[in-house]
């Protein structure tokens, strides 16, 4: 696949920007773990842009169930999922 036909893969910066816009996190860490998944389903030859971990805290999560919190993150990142984000590990940081 050449660069003109390759899909635009998600990047840490793009995912962070989307989450900051949609969920106004008080804490946010996005890690591209794609390189650790080489040879697994959904991985690509580039070694980036397919497997991410998101650690996030947001006031928008208050009073919501775990499933609802995760749904907010998935909904925010749906465009990236459509672009090839294959796996997303979500860690919600609960603030006291």
DSSP file (Angstrom, degrees, kcal/mol; ACC not computed):
  #  RESIDUE AA STRUCTURE BP1 BP2  ACC     N-H-->O    O-->H-N    N-H-->O    O-->H-N    TCO  KAPPA ALPHA  PHI   PSI    X-CA   Y-CA   Z-CA
    1    1 A X              0   0    0      0, 0.0     2,-0.1     0, 0.0     5,-0.0   0.000 360.0 360.0 360.0 125.3    0.0    0.0    0.0
    2    2 A X    >>  -     0   0    0      1,-0.1     4,-1.7     4,-0.0     3,-0.9  -0.390 360.0-100.1 -89.7 172.6    1.6    3.3   -1.0
    3    3 A X  T 34 S+     0   0    0      1,-0.3    -1,-0.1     2,-0.2     0, 0.0   0.792 118.9  57.3 -64.7 -28.0    1.2    6.6    0.9
    4    4 A X  T 34 S+     0   0    0      1,-0.2    -1,-0.3     3,-0.0     0, 0.0   0.772 117.8  32.1 -75.8 -23.2   -1.5    7.9   -1.5
    5    5 A X  T <4 S+     0   0    0     -3,-0.9    -2,-0.2     2,-0.1    -1,-0.2   0.544  92.5 109.5-108.1  -8.8   -3.8    5.0   -0.9
    6    6 A X  S  < S-     0   0    0     -4,-1.7     2,-0.0     1,-0.1     3,-0.0  -0.434  73.8-114.8 -68.0 137.6   -2.9    4.2    2.7
    7    7 A X        -     0   0    0     -2,-0.1     2,-0.7     1,-0.1    -1,-0.1  -0.372  32.1-103.1 -67.4 152.0   -5.7    5.0    5.2
    8    8 A X        -     0   0    0     -2,-0.0     2,-0.2     1,-0.0    -1,-0.1  -0.684  41.4-149.2 -75.7 116.5   -5.0    7.8    7.7
    9    9 A X        -     0   0    0     -2,-0.7    41,-0.1     1,-0.1    40,-0.1  -0.609  21.8 -98.6 -88.6 148.6   -4.3    6.0   10.9
   10   10 A X        -     0   0    0     39,-0.7     2,-0.3    70,-0.2    -1,-0.1  -0.281  38.0-156.2 -61.9 149.3   -5.1    7.5   14.3
   11   11 A X     >  -     0   0    0      1,-0.1     4,-2.4    37,-0.1     5,-0.2  -0.859  28.5-113.3-122.3 161.1   -2.3    9.2   16.2
   12   12 A X  H  > S+     0   0    0     -2,-0.3     4,-2.8     1,-0.2     5,-0.2   0.931 117.8  50.8 -56.4 -46.8   -1.8    9.9   19.9
   13   13 A X  H  > S+     0   0    0      1,-0.2     4,-2.3     2,-0.2    -1,-0.2   0.893 110.7  47.7 -62.6 -40.2   -2.1   13.6   19.3
   14   14 A X  H  > S+     0   0    0      2,-0.2     4,-2.1     1,-0.2    -1,-0.2   0.903 113.6  47.1 -68.3 -40.9   -5.3   13.3   17.3
   15   15 A X  H  X S+     0   0    0     -4,-2.4     4,-2.6     2,-0.2     5,-0.2   0.927 112.4  50.1 -66.4 -44.2   -7.0   11.1   19.9
   16   16 A X  H  X S+     0   0    0     -4,-2.8     4,-2.6    -5,-0.2     5,-0.2   0.929 110.5  50.1 -58.3 -45.6   -5.9   13.4   22.7
   17   17 A X  H  X S+     0   0    0     -4,-2.3     4,-2.1    -5,-0.2    -1,-0.2   0.910 111.5  48.2 -61.5 -42.9   -7.3   16.4   20.9
   18   18 A X  H  X S+     0   0    0     -4,-2.1     4,-2.6     1,-0.2     5,-0.3   0.931 113.2  46.6 -64.5 -45.7  -10.6   14.7   20.2
   19   19 A X  H  X S+     0   0    0     -4,-2.6     4,-2.9     1,-0.2     5,-0.5   0.886 111.2  52.2 -64.8 -38.7  -11.0   13.6   23.8
   20   20 A X  H  X S+     0   0    0     -4,-2.6     4,-1.0    -5,-0.2    -1,-0.2   0.903 113.0  45.5 -63.4 -40.2  -10.1   17.0   25.2
   21   21 A X  H  < S+     0   0    0     -4,-2.1    -2,-0.2    -5,-0.2    -1,-0.2   0.936 123.2  32.9 -66.5 -47.5  -12.7   18.6   22.9
   22   22 A X  H  < S+     0   0    0     -4,-2.6    -2,-0.2    -5,-0.2    -3,-0.2   0.858 132.6  23.2 -82.5 -36.9  -15.5   16.2   23.7
   23   23 A X  H  < S-     0   0    0     -4,-2.9    37,-0.5    -5,-0.3    36,-0.2   0.433  81.6-140.8-117.1  -0.7  -14.9   15.1   27.4
   24   24 A X     <  -     0   0    0     -4,-1.0    35,-0.5    -5,-0.5    -4,-0.2   0.889  31.0-153.8  39.7  59.9  -12.8   18.0   28.9
   25   25 A X  E     -A   58   0A   0     -6,-0.3    33,-0.3    33,-0.2     3,-0.1  -0.273  24.6-155.1 -66.9 147.2  -10.6   15.6   30.9
   26   26 A X  E    S+     0   0A   0     31,-2.1     2,-0.3     1,-0.3    32,-0.2   0.663  91.6  20.6 -88.9 -21.5   -8.9   16.6   34.1
   27   27 A X  E    S+A   57   0A   0     30,-1.3    30,-2.2    66,-0.1    -1,-0.3  -0.987  74.6 171.6-142.4 141.1   -6.4   13.9   33.4
   28   28 A X  E     +A   56   0A   0     -2,-0.3     2,-0.4    28,-0.2    28,-0.2  -0.950  10.6 169.9-154.8 131.1   -5.5   12.3   30.1
   29   29 A X  E     -A   55   0A   0     26,-2.3    26,-3.0    -2,-0.3     2,-0.5  -0.973   9.7-170.8-139.1 126.4   -2.9    9.9   28.9
   30   30 A X  E     -A   54   0A   0     -2,-0.4     2,-0.4    24,-0.2    24,-0.2  -0.979   6.7-172.0-118.7 127.3   -3.1    8.2   25.5
   31   31 A X  E     -A   53   0A   0     22,-2.8    22,-2.5    -2,-0.5     2,-0.9  -0.977  19.8-141.4-123.8 126.9   -0.5    5.5   24.7
   32   32 A X  E     +A   52   0A   0     -2,-0.4     3,-0.3    20,-0.2    20,-0.2  -0.792  25.4 171.1 -86.0 109.5   -0.1    3.8   21.3
   33   33 A X    >   +     0   0    0     18,-2.2     3,-1.2    -2,-0.9     4,-0.3   0.175  40.5 114.7-102.3  15.0    0.6    0.2   22.1
   34   34 A X  G >   +     0   0    0     17,-0.8     3,-2.1     1,-0.3    14,-0.2   0.860  67.7  61.1 -57.4 -40.7    0.4   -1.0   18.5
   35   35 A X  G >  S+     0   0    0     12,-0.5     3,-0.9     1,-0.3    -1,-0.3   0.792  99.3  56.8 -59.1 -29.2    4.0   -2.1   18.3
   36   36 A X  G <  S+     0   0    0     -3,-1.2    -1,-0.3     1,-0.2    -2,-0.2   0.528 102.6  57.5 -78.6  -6.0    3.4   -4.6   21.1
   37   37 A X  G X   +     0   0    0     -3,-2.1     3,-2.5    -4,-0.3     6,-0.2   0.168  69.5 147.9-112.5  16.9    0.6   -6.3   19.0
   38   38 A X  T <  S+     0   0    0     -3,-0.9     3,-0.1     1,-0.3     7,-0.1  -0.279  73.5  18.7 -54.5 132.6    2.6   -7.1   15.9
   39   39 A X  T 3  S+     0   0    0      1,-0.3    -1,-0.3     5,-0.1     2,-0.2   0.311 102.1 113.7  87.3  -9.0    1.2  -10.3   14.4
   40   40 A X  S X  S-     0   0    0     -3,-2.5     3,-1.9     1,-0.1    -1,-0.3  -0.489  81.8 -75.5 -89.9 164.3   -2.1  -10.0   16.3
   41   41 A X  T 3  S+     0   0    0      1,-0.3    -1,-0.1    -2,-0.2     3,-0.1  -0.325 118.9  16.8 -57.1 135.1   -5.5   -9.4   14.7
   42   42 A X  T 3  S+     0   0    0      1,-0.3    -1,-0.3    -3,-0.1    44,-0.2   0.300  94.5 126.4  85.7 -10.0   -6.0   -5.8   13.6
   43   43 A X    <   -     0   0    0     -3,-1.9    -1,-0.3    -6,-0.2     2,-0.3  -0.398  45.2-150.4 -76.8 159.2   -2.2   -5.0   13.8
   44   44 A X    >   -     0   0    0     -3,-0.1     3,-0.7   -10,-0.1    -5,-0.1  -0.779  27.7-106.7-125.1 171.7   -0.6   -3.5   10.7
   45   45 A X  T 3  S+     0   0    0     -2,-0.3    -1,-0.0     1,-0.2    -2,-0.0   0.728 112.7  66.2 -70.2 -21.9    2.9   -3.5    9.2
   46   46 A X  T 3  S-     0   0    0      2,-0.2    -1,-0.2     1,-0.1     3,-0.1   0.776  96.4-136.3 -73.0 -26.7    3.5    0.1   10.3
   47   47 A X  S <  S+     0   0    0     -3,-0.7   -12,-0.5     1,-0.2     2,-0.3   0.685  71.1  76.0  78.5  18.1    3.4   -0.8   14.1
   48   48 A X        +     0   0    0    -14,-0.2    -1,-0.2   -13,-0.1    -2,-0.2  -0.984  69.4  39.6-151.0 161.7    1.3    2.2   15.0
   49   49 A X  S    S+     0   0    0     -2,-0.3   -39,-0.7     2,-0.2     3,-0.1   0.551  93.9  76.4  83.0   9.6   -2.3    3.5   14.9
   50   50 A X  S    S+     0   0    0      1,-0.3    37,-2.5    35,-0.2    36,-1.9   0.699  88.4  42.4-121.3 -30.1   -4.2    0.3   15.7
   51   51 A X  E     + b   0  87A   0     35,-0.2   -18,-2.2    34,-0.1   -17,-0.8  -0.975  65.8 170.3-127.5 119.9   -4.0   -0.4   19.4
   52   52 A X  E     -Ab  32  88A   0     35,-2.5    37,-2.8    -2,-0.5     2,-0.4  -0.920  24.4-150.2-130.2 153.5   -4.3    2.4   22.1
   53   53 A X  E     -Ab  31  89A   0    -22,-2.5   -22,-2.8    -2,-0.3     2,-0.5  -0.989  15.3-164.4-118.8 132.0   -4.7    2.7   25.8
   54   54 A X  E     -Ab  30  90A   0     35,-3.2    37,-3.4    -2,-0.4     2,-0.5  -0.976   7.7-172.0-120.3 123.3   -6.6    5.7   27.2
   55   55 A X  E     +Ab  29  91A   0    -26,-3.0   -26,-2.3    -2,-0.5     2,-0.4  -0.973  26.5 165.5-110.6 121.9   -6.3    6.7   30.9
   56   56 A X  E     -Ab  28  92A   0     35,-2.4    37,-3.2    -2,-0.5     2,-0.4  -0.992  30.3-171.3-147.0 143.9   -8.8    9.5   31.5
   57   57 A X  E     +A   27   0A   0    -30,-2.2   -31,-2.1    -2,-0.4   -30,-1.3  -0.990  20.8 166.3-128.2 139.8  -10.6   11.4   34.3
   58   58 A X  E >   -A   25   0A   0     -2,-0.4     3,-1.6   -33,-0.3     4,-0.3  -0.988  45.1-131.8-154.1 144.0  -13.5   13.8   33.5
   59   59 A X  G >  S+     0   0    0    -35,-0.5     3,-1.3    -2,-0.3   -35,-0.1   0.766 106.5  71.0 -63.6 -24.7  -16.2   15.6   35.4
   60   60 A X  G 3  S+     0   0    0    -37,-0.5    -1,-0.3     1,-0.2   -36,-0.1   0.643  89.9  61.4 -68.1 -13.3  -18.6   14.3   32.7
   61   61 A X  G X  S+     0   0    0     -3,-1.6     3,-2.3   -38,-0.1    -1,-0.2   0.641  74.6 120.5 -85.9 -15.7  -18.1   10.8   34.2
   62   62 A X  T <  S+     0   0    0     -3,-1.3     3,-0.1    -4,-0.3    -3,-0.0  -0.238  84.5   5.2 -56.8 131.3  -19.6   11.7   37.6
   63   63 A X  T 3  S+     0   0    0      1,-0.3     2,-0.3     0, 0.0    -1,-0.3   0.480 104.1 119.4  77.3   3.0  -22.6    9.6   38.5
   64   64 A X    <   -     0   0    0     -3,-2.3    -1,-0.3     1,-0.1    -3,-0.0  -0.734  65.1-112.8-102.7 151.0  -22.3    7.4   35.4
   65   65 A X     >  -     0   0    0     -2,-0.3     4,-2.4    -3,-0.1     5,-0.2  -0.247  33.1-104.2 -71.1 165.5  -21.9    3.7   35.3
   66   66 A X  H  > S+     0   0    0      1,-0.2     4,-2.5     2,-0.2     5,-0.2   0.914 123.7  50.7 -56.8 -44.8  -18.7    2.1   34.1
   67   67 A X  H  > S+     0   0    0      1,-0.2     4,-2.4     2,-0.2    -1,-0.2   0.908 110.1  49.5 -62.2 -42.6  -20.4    1.1   30.8
   68   68 A X  H  > S+     0   0    0      2,-0.2     4,-1.8     1,-0.2    -1,-0.2   0.881 110.4  50.5 -65.1 -38.6  -21.7    4.7   30.3
   69   69 A X  H  X S+     0   0    0     -4,-2.4     4,-1.6     2,-0.2    -2,-0.2   0.935 112.2  46.6 -63.9 -46.6  -18.3    6.2   30.9
   70   70 A X  H  X S+     0   0    0     -4,-2.5     4,-2.9     1,-0.2    -2,-0.2   0.888 108.7  56.0 -63.1 -39.0  -16.7    3.8   28.4
   71   71 A X  H  X S+     0   0    0     -4,-2.4     4,-3.0     1,-0.2     5,-0.2   0.887 103.5  54.7 -61.8 -38.7  -19.5    4.6   25.9
   72   72 A X  H  X S+     0   0    0     -4,-1.8     4,-1.9     2,-0.2    -1,-0.2   0.910 111.0  45.3 -59.8 -41.9  -18.6    8.3   26.1
   73   73 A X  H  X S+     0   0    0     -4,-1.6     4,-1.7     2,-0.2    -2,-0.2   0.948 114.4  47.4 -67.6 -48.1  -15.0    7.5   25.2
   74   74 A X  H  < S+     0   0    0     -4,-2.9     4,-0.4     1,-0.2    -2,-0.2   0.917 111.8  50.8 -59.2 -43.8  -16.0    5.2   22.4
   75   75 A X  H >< S+     0   0    0     -4,-3.0     3,-0.9     1,-0.2     4,-0.3   0.898 109.2  51.4 -61.5 -40.2  -18.5    7.7   21.0
   76   76 A X  H 3< S+     0   0    0     -4,-1.9     3,-0.3     1,-0.2    -1,-0.2   0.848 116.8  40.0 -63.4 -34.3  -15.9   10.4   21.1
   77   77 A X  T >X S+     0   0    0     -4,-1.7     4,-2.0     1,-0.2     3,-0.8   0.268  78.3 112.5-102.1  11.2  -13.4    8.2   19.2
   78   78 A X  H <> S+     0   0    0     -3,-0.9     4,-2.4    -4,-0.4     5,-0.2   0.864  75.2  57.0 -54.5 -39.9  -15.9    6.6   16.7
   79   79 A X  H 3> S+     0   0    0     -3,-0.3     4,-0.9    -4,-0.3    -1,-0.3   0.887 108.1  47.8 -59.6 -38.4  -14.3    8.4   13.7
   80   80 A X  H <>>S+     0   0    0     -3,-0.8     5,-2.4     2,-0.2     4,-0.6   0.863 108.1  54.3 -71.1 -36.2  -10.9    6.9   14.6
   81   81 A X  H ><5S+     0   0    0     -4,-2.0     3,-1.1     1,-0.2    -2,-0.2   0.915 107.3  51.4 -61.2 -42.2  -12.4    3.4   15.0
   82   82 A X  H 3<5S+     0   0    0     -4,-2.4    -1,-0.2     1,-0.2    -2,-0.2   0.780 107.4  54.9 -63.8 -26.6  -13.8    3.9   11.5
   83   83 A X  H 3<5S-     0   0    0     -4,-0.9    -1,-0.2    -5,-0.2    -2,-0.2   0.505 135.5 -76.2 -87.0  -6.0  -10.2    4.8   10.3
   84   84 A X  T <<5S+     0   0    0     -3,-1.1     2,-0.6    -4,-0.6    -3,-0.2   0.442  75.2 148.7 127.0  -0.4   -8.6    1.6   11.6
   85   85 A X      < +     0   0    0     -5,-2.4    -1,-0.3     1,-0.2   -35,-0.2  -0.555  21.6 178.5 -63.4 115.4   -8.3    1.9   15.4
   86   86 A X        +     0   0    0    -36,-1.9     2,-0.4    -2,-0.6   -35,-0.2   0.842  56.0  25.2 -94.5 -38.3   -8.7   -1.8   16.2
   87   87 A X  E     -b   51   0A   0    -37,-2.5   -35,-2.5   -45,-0.1     2,-0.4  -0.992  57.1-174.7-136.7 137.5   -8.3   -2.0   20.0
   88   88 A X  E     -b   52   0A   0     -2,-0.4     2,-0.6   -37,-0.2   -35,-0.2  -0.953   7.1-164.0-135.8 114.0   -8.9    0.5   22.7
   89   89 A X  E     -b   53   0A   0    -37,-2.8   -35,-3.2    -2,-0.4     2,-0.5  -0.871  15.3-160.9 -95.9 124.6   -8.2   -0.2   26.4
   90   90 A X  E     -b   54   0A   0     -2,-0.6     2,-0.5   -37,-0.2   -35,-0.2  -0.924  12.2-175.2-113.1 126.3   -9.9    2.4   28.6
   91   91 A X  E     -b   55   0A   0    -37,-3.4   -35,-2.4    -2,-0.5     2,-0.5  -0.965  14.3-152.6-118.3 112.7   -8.9    3.1   32.1
   92   92 A X  E     -b   56   0A   0     -2,-0.5     2,-0.7   -37,-0.2   -35,-0.2  -0.735   8.2-145.8 -85.2 127.3  -11.2    5.5   34.0
   93   93 A X        -     0   0    0    -37,-3.2     2,-0.6    -2,-0.5   -35,-0.3  -0.846  11.5-149.6 -94.6 113.2   -9.4    7.4   36.7
   94   94 A X        -     0   0    0     -2,-0.7     2,-0.4   -37,-0.1   -37,-0.1  -0.741   7.6-151.9 -86.4 124.6  -11.8    8.0   39.6
   95   95 A X              0   0    0     -2,-0.6   -37,-0.0   -37,-0.1    -2,-0.0  -0.793 360.0 360.0 -95.1 135.4  -11.0   11.2   41.4
   96   96 A X              0   0    0     -2,-0.4    -1,-0.1     0, 0.0    -2,-0.0   0.509 360.0 360.0 -66.5 360.0  -12.0   11.4   45.1
